[in-house]
């Protein structure tokens, strides 16, 4: 019976989040069943065994949050940080990356605030980390963003203004961007704890896709440009004019990931490919994926150049040349 359940879990597996260890030598993936898989990057990129047609698997896997979605993860100097329903937790990197039998004991847990009029714990949908002040910003299902001091294990402040749950966060210096189910992208000054600008893609006719809804699922930005997408088309906005400069016509049914990398945009969502796009909407690469819907794209330069794609599959797609898929890993 347990074996049947495990097979069913693999068939319906969805990987929502990924991160790299501080050393860049390990890839960490988490799924909707609360499991974490740890991949040894030098090992998976090394020579494959002859006549071994099986997909490479993790160094080890363990149950971190039993029967809970791990919605988000990030890396700090000492800990892997996971976001689940109503809490963020820390796991010691030294233990996670040991080649000995893994110990799945959490190092610490911080409870997120819960509204008095509800007993339901809001999901921690996204996490970003400021290395300058060692603060984690958590976007939650209660429409708020919380600044969390990891050293003292407490919430420092909250950012309010969204009217529906938070999907995605991006951080650049002292500026934070957030996207929401409410259809807006908000920019925040984290020093002053105030909202400085708002973009509403669904109100722009050439960007809007009413049949897919107004939600915005992904955002990234530089000093001059912001890219976002969700129900509305993926679009590139100039931050000085707050107007869309480029609208990307893609065969997606919703955008869940968008990153700016070396003046190109890497994006995925409800479509079986990841696209690399120029700012002028030229397709630079079209990478096939194992997932019909992509929820996570991460990349790292050192000590290995690697891009990892995960979503609605037990398989994870890895690119060392970012323009094409080199190998496929299995989560479990």
C-alpha angles and dihedrals in degrees: 000000000000090000091053091050091050091051091049090050091053092049092052096034119142124187109208101174144026138179141170127242116251090258092052090231097107133056115207122199130181133193145201092269095061095256127139125204122197118205124197102222099199088050096050092045092048126094112302121234117261115259090007106134094165116110115252113260135200128292084236141340131206141174107255101168111017113230093347129119112245095216100178144009139185140176128243127176094270108015147050104224120208129193121210137148107330099336148067121215136195128221122193112248092212090060097040094052097042115117089221122092105299121246110218095201114134115232097210143345130207118199117221120225116271123206113249093232094058136050093199115109113225118235119251095232099178141008133197128180131217108211091191097064100013093239125145119213112209124196111207143192090248090074093254138109118218128202107216127196104215095191093061097026097234142119110251101188144333135233115220131186108090115105097204136034123303119249108178143004135201127187130202118172105303096344124093127192123200134186127202147186085248089077099251140114111209128196119209136192101222092198093057095031091229139128109246103178143003132208121193108189095182090065091061108083097213091049100040124096104185094185090063096043134242099276119126113215105176141035140170132163148183129200090280108022140048126192123196141160145161124127087353118065119278103267140180117224130195107230095211095056097025088221129126111258098180133020115198117217104211131163092242132129092210136343119244103166133037127163134173111225123172094333093312130099120231112198143170141166138128095000133082096246139064113222130211109203137184119230086256092057097257112149107237096176139358112202120192115228136204089228127075086209122034117210102167136037119171133168139190133190105198141087084354129015104232139154119195127198125195139167141113096008142071087239127084121204119221128197124187091175096046092219098069141026113258103177145355125229128198118229092215 
